[in-house]
Amino acid sequence: MALRPNAHNTVPDDAELSTYRFIIISAKRARQLQSGARSFLPTSTKKATVSATEEVRRGLITWTDPGRPVEEGGSEVI
């Protein structure tokens, strides 16, 4: 998987994880962190968006596409 540089982070360049999907998943995770969820990574930053983006980039967040049938991974976890 090649990485494409973005403004502050890197966005995976993968057909399964498009830039749009990466942003949506990161935003959902950031909202969870802002609501009090614990981060999966030790971090010195207090910004939920930075932590969420890094968690998604590293593959620590489980998600599936709700548009696909369940046997293909179609139930959303995040």
N, C-alpha and C positions, 0 to 999 in steps of 0.2 A: 504494500500500500504506500503510495507516494504521498508526501505531505506538501501542501500548498500554503505558503505564508499568507497570513492575514494581518490586520492592523496590529494586534497585540499577541495573538496566539496563532497556532497552526490549525488548519481545518483539514481533516482527512479527505483525500481525493479518492473516493471509493464510490462505486455505483450504488452500493447498498446504503451508504451513509452520505447522502447529498449534502451540499452546503446548507440548503434550506432546512432539511431534517436535522442536521447538526445544531443549527441555531434554535429550532423549536424545542428540541430535547434539552439543550443547555438552559433555555429560558424556563422550562418547566422545573428543572432541577434547581435553578436559582431561586424560584419561588418557594420550593420546599425548604431550601436552606434558610431563606429569610423568615420562614414560618417556624423555625426552630429545629429542623432536621440536622443531624450531625453529619459533618463532612467525612468522606471516606479517606481523605488525605490529611496528613498533618500540614497545616498551613500557617503562614505568618500574616497573610492578608485577611482583612475583615470583609472584603467585597465578595458577596455571594456569586456574582457573575463570573469572577475570575476562578473561584473554586469550582463552580459548576462546569465551566468550559473545560478545565483541566480534567475533571472526573470523566466527562463524556469523551474527551480526546483519548484518554488512557483506556477506555472501554470498561470503566468501573460501574457504569449505569446500565441496567438491564432494560431494554425496551423492545417492542415489536411493532410492526405496522398494523394498525387496526383495520386497514382497508383490505388486507389479505385474509384468506380463510385461516381458521385456527390451526389446521394441520400444516400450514406453511408459516406459522408463527404470527398469527393475526390478532392476538389479544394484547392490548397495551398494558405494560407493567408500570411504567413511570407515572 
